[in-house]
Amino acid sequence: MNAIQYLHILKNEMHSVIFGTVDENQLPVTCVVDIMLADENGLYFLTAKGKSFYDRLKATPFISLTGMKGKDTLSSRSITLRGKVREIGSQLLPEIFHQNPYMAAIYPDEISRSALTVFQIYEGTGEFFDLSCRPIFREAFSFGGIKAPESGFYVTAKCTGCKSCYQVCPQKCINVSICPSEIQQNHCLRCGKCQEICPQQVIERR
């Protein structure tokens, strides 16, 4: 899937997600926030200007969020995202209330809605993680013109092909038919056992 599809999953399937911000002492604070809109330009959510959440967003316009869907751990899919936010005001409020009609029960009239303002997550990187399939599946994505960073464990050119890493891999996601062996990043748990067991110490974390 591409980044836009993952953003729509956050909005339509997960919807209520956990946001992480920092307070005036740079200590972490979490709260539950609904994703109201998603499009090719990012994600949109709202808050009231009188909330401390608003103050944290204005002071440090960067968030981390995680959404999850599933009846239990082994049927769950999650998306984690980090990105920059900016306040864009009230112009999207009519569309937000149209797509999320339950909001009218919370803010029933124009007077109460005047307290609200919309924020856009306009740039970010994320990862989709699926525990409902075997082997597990993960995929990085990015939006807003930036590139997702390379991460995970990688076998370097000094590999001797001993296959020790494959024996301890819980997902058996290491191709040992070639040398150097190759870790299939989309199926890796990133537990680090391969790096720990490697007798040549040729596996590195990026």
C-alpha positions as CSV (number, residue, x, y, z in Angstrom):
1,M,0.0,0.0,0.0
2,N,1.0,3.6,-0.4
3,A,1.1,6.4,2.2
4,I,-2.3,7.8,1.3
5,Q,-3.9,4.4,1.8
6,Y,-2.3,4.1,5.3
7,L,-3.5,7.6,6.2
8,H,-7.1,6.6,5.2
9,I,-6.8,3.5,7.4
10,L,-5.9,5.7,10.3
11,K,-8.9,7.9,9.7
12,N,-11.5,5.3,8.7
13,E,-10.6,2.1,10.5
14,M,-8.6,3.1,13.6
15,H,-9.9,6.7,14.0
16,S,-9.3,7.1,17.7
17,V,-5.6,7.0,18.2
18,I,-3.1,7.8,21.0
19,F,-1.2,11.1,20.5
20,G,2.1,11.8,22.2
21,T,3.3,15.4,22.8
22,V,5.6,17.1,25.2
23,D,4.8,19.6,28.0
24,E,6.6,22.8,29.0
25,N,9.2,20.7,30.8
26,Q,9.7,18.5,27.7
27,L,8.1,15.5,29.5
28,P,5.8,13.2,27.5
29,V,2.0,13.5,27.6
30,T,-0.4,11.2,25.8
31,C,-4.1,11.7,25.0
32,V,-6.7,10.1,22.7
33,V,-7.5,12.1,19.6
34,D,-9.8,11.3,16.7
35,I,-8.5,11.6,13.1
36,M,-11.1,13.6,11.3
37,L,-10.0,13.8,7.7
38,A,-7.3,12.3,5.5
39,D,-6.1,13.2,2.0
40,E,-3.0,13.5,-0.1
41,N,-1.8,16.4,2.0
42,G,-1.9,14.5,5.3
43,L,-4.1,14.0,8.3
44,Y,-6.4,16.4,10.1
45,F,-7.7,16.6,13.7
46,L,-9.1,19.3,15.9
47,T,-9.0,20.6,19.4
48,A,-10.3,23.4,21.5
49,K,-8.1,26.4,21.9
50,G,-8.6,26.4,25.7
51,K,-7.1,22.9,26.1
52,S,-3.6,22.2,27.3
53,F,-3.2,19.9,24.2
54,Y,-3.6,23.0,22.1
55,D,-0.8,24.8,24.1
56,R,1.5,21.8,23.7
57,L,0.9,21.7,19.9
58,K,1.7,25.4,19.5
59,A,4.8,25.2,21.7
60,T,6.2,22.1,20.0
61,P,4.5,21.4,16.6
62,F,5.5,17.8,16.4
63,I,3.5,14.7,17.3
64,S,3.8,11.0,17.5
65,L,0.7,8.8,17.3
66,T,-0.3,5.1,17.3
67,G,-3.5,3.6,16.1
68,M,-4.5,-0.1,16.4
69,K,-7.3,-2.3,15.2
70,G,-8.0,-5.9,16.1
71,K,-10.0,-8.1,18.5
72,D,-6.9,-9.4,20.2
73,T,-3.1,-9.2,19.8
74,L,-2.7,-11.8,17.1
75,S,-5.4,-10.2,14.9
76,S,-4.2,-6.7,15.4
77,R,-2.8,-4.2,12.9
78,S,-1.2,-0.9,13.9
79,I,0.1,2.3,12.4
80,T,2.7,4.4,14.2
81,L,3.4,7.9,12.8
82,R,5.7,10.8,13.7
83,G,5.3,14.2,12.0
84,K,5.0,17.9,11.9
85,V,1.8,19.7,12.6
86,R,0.4,23.2,11.9
87,E,-2.8,25.0,12.9
88,I,-5.0,25.8,9.8
89,G,-8.0,27.3,11.6
90,S,-11.7,26.6,11.1
91,Q,-12.2,26.4,7.4
92,L,-12.4,22.6,7.4
93,L,-14.9,22.4,10.3
94,P,-18.0,22.0,8.1
95,E,-16.4,19.1,6.3
96,I,-15.2,17.5,9.5
97,F,-18.7,17.7,11.1
98,H,-20.2,16.3,7.8
99,Q,-17.8,13.3,7.8
100,N,-18.0,12.8,11.6
101,P,-21.6,13.5,12.5
102,Y,-21.1,12.4,16.2
103,M,-19.2,15.6,16.8
104,A,-22.5,17.5,16.7
105,A,-23.5,15.8,20.0
106,I,-20.3,17.3,21.6
107,Y,-20.4,20.7,20.0
108,P,-24.1,21.2,19.0
109,D,-24.0,24.8,17.7
110,E,-21.9,27.4,16.0
111,I,-21.2,29.2,19.3
112,S,-19.7,26.1,20.9
113,R,-17.8,25.2,17.7
114,S,-16.1,28.6,17.7
115,A,-13.8,27.2,20.3
116,L,-12.4,24.7,17.9
117,T,-9.4,24.8,15.6
118,V,-8.1,22.3,13.1
119,F,-4.5,21.0,12.9
120,Q,-2.9,19.3,9.9
121,I,-0.2,16.7,10.1
122,Y,1.5,17.8,6.9
123,E,4.8,15.9,6.9
124,G,5.7,12.6,8.5
125,T,7.0,9.1,8.5
126,G,5.2,6.0,9.6
127,E,5.1,2.3,9.8
128,F,2.3,-0.2,9.3
129,F,2.6,-3.4,11.5
130,D,0.4,-6.4,10.9
131,L,0.4,-9.3,13.5
132,S,-2.6,-11.0,11.8
133,C,-0.5,-12.7,9.2
134,R,2.5,-15.2,9.2
135,P,5.2,-14.1,8.9
136,I,4.3,-10.7,10.3
137,F,4.3,-7.8,7.9
138,R,5.6,-4.3,8.3
139,E,6.0,-1.5,5.9
140,A,7.4,2.0,6.3
141,F,5.9,5.0,4.5
142,S,6.3,8.8,4.4
143,F,4.4,11.8,3.1
144,G,4.8,15.5,2.7
145,G,7.9,15.2,0.5
146,I,10.2,13.4,2.9
147,K,11.7,9.9,2.8
148,A,11.2,7.2,5.3
149,P,14.6,6.5,7.1
150,E,16.2,3.1,6.7
151,S,15.9,1.1,9.8
152,G,16.2,-2.5,11.1
153,F,19.0,-5.1,11.1
154,Y,21.2,-5.7,8.1
155,V,23.7,-8.4,7.3
156,T,27.0,-6.9,6.0
157,A,29.4,-8.2,3.3
158,K,31.6,-10.0,5.9
159,C,28.9,-12.7,6.4
160,T,30.4,-16.2,6.1
161,G,27.0,-18.0,5.4
162,C,27.0,-20.0,8.6
163,K,23.2,-19.7,8.9
164,S,23.3,-19.2,12.7
165,C,21.0,-16.2,12.4
166,Y,18.3,-18.2,10.6
167,Q,18.2,-20.8,13.4
168,V,17.2,-18.2,16.0
169,C,15.0,-16.0,13.9
170,P,11.4,-16.3,15.3
171,Q,9.8,-15.4,11.9
172,K,12.4,-17.3,9.7
173,C,12.7,-14.2,7.6
174,I,16.4,-14.5,6.7
175,N,17.3,-15.7,3.3
176,V,20.4,-17.9,3.9
177,S,20.4,-19.3,0.4
178,I,22.7,-16.4,-0.6
179,C,25.9,-15.0,1.0
180,P,25.8,-12.5,2.6
181,S,22.5,-13.6,4.0
182,E,19.6,-11.2,3.6
183,I,17.0,-10.2,6.2
184,Q,13.5,-9.7,4.7
185,Q,12.8,-6.3,6.3
186,N,9.0,-6.5,5.7
187,H,8.7,-9.6,7.9
188,C,11.3,-8.9,10.6
189,L,10.3,-8.4,14.3
190,R,13.5,-6.5,14.9
191,C,14.1,-8.5,18.1
192,G,17.9,-8.4,17.6
193,K,18.5,-12.1,18.2
194,C,20.3,-12.5,14.9
195,Q,22.8,-9.8,15.8
196,E,23.2,-11.3,19.3
197,I,23.9,-14.8,18.0
198,C,26.1,-14.0,14.9
199,P,29.6,-15.5,15.6
200,Q,31.2,-13.1,13.2
201,Q,29.4,-10.0,14.5
202,V,28.6,-8.9,11.0
203,I,24.9,-7.9,11.5
204,E,24.3,-4.2,12.2
205,R,21.4,-2.1,13.3
206,R,20.5,1.0,11.4
